[in-house]
Amino acid sequence: MSHDDDDERYDASQQEFDDVSELLLPESSSVDSQLRLHDAEANTLLYVTESSEGISVNVRDDSAFTDG
């Protein structure tokens, strides 16, 4: 069974971040690149890491630790 490449198969959204930084890593690191994306409104950080093993995304959500 073949699938057509149509938009209905994906629930995609676009997010703009307040700050996007590429982190400088040591040459001995096994990581090719790492980006830090910050959303001030949600007080959330995303770390996107690319290595020979693939891409990983780590989330740090500070809103869970604040009163409000």
N, C-alpha and C positions, 0 to 999 in steps of 0.2 A: 504494500500500500504506500503510495507516495503522498506527501503533503505539499501543498502549495505554500509558497512564502507569502503569507498575508498578515496584516496587522492584527487580526483577531486572535492569533495564537499567543500574543504577548501582552501582558498588562504592564506597560512601561510608563514611567513618569520621569520628568526632568527636574533636577534640584540644583539651585544655584547656592554656592557657598560664599561666606564672607571672606574667607581666606583659604588659598590653596598654596602649599609650600612643598617644594621637593627637599627632602632631608638629605644632607651630605653624609655618606656612609664610608667607613674605612675601606681601603682597597682590598683588605683581606676578607671582607664580608662576602657571604655566599648570595647575598641579595643584590639584584641588578639595580633596582630603584625602589624608593619608597616615597609616597605622597601623603601629606597630612592635610585633611580637609576639615575646616572648622565652620560650624553653624552657630552663630552667636545667639539667635533667638531660642534654639533648643538646648544650647550649651552642650553640643555634641561634637565629638571628634571622630573622624574616620581615618584609619590608616590603611592605605592600599599598597600592598607590597608585591613586587614582581621578582620572581627568581626562576631558576631553571626548572623548578618543580611546578610552576604555574603562578597564578595570582591569588592572593588572599586578602580578605578585608577584615579588619578588627575595628570594633566600635567601643568608644568610651562615652557613656551617656551620663554626664554629671547631674542632669536634672533629677535622677533617682536619689541623689544624695543631698539635695537642697530642700529646705522647708518652703512651702508655698502653696 
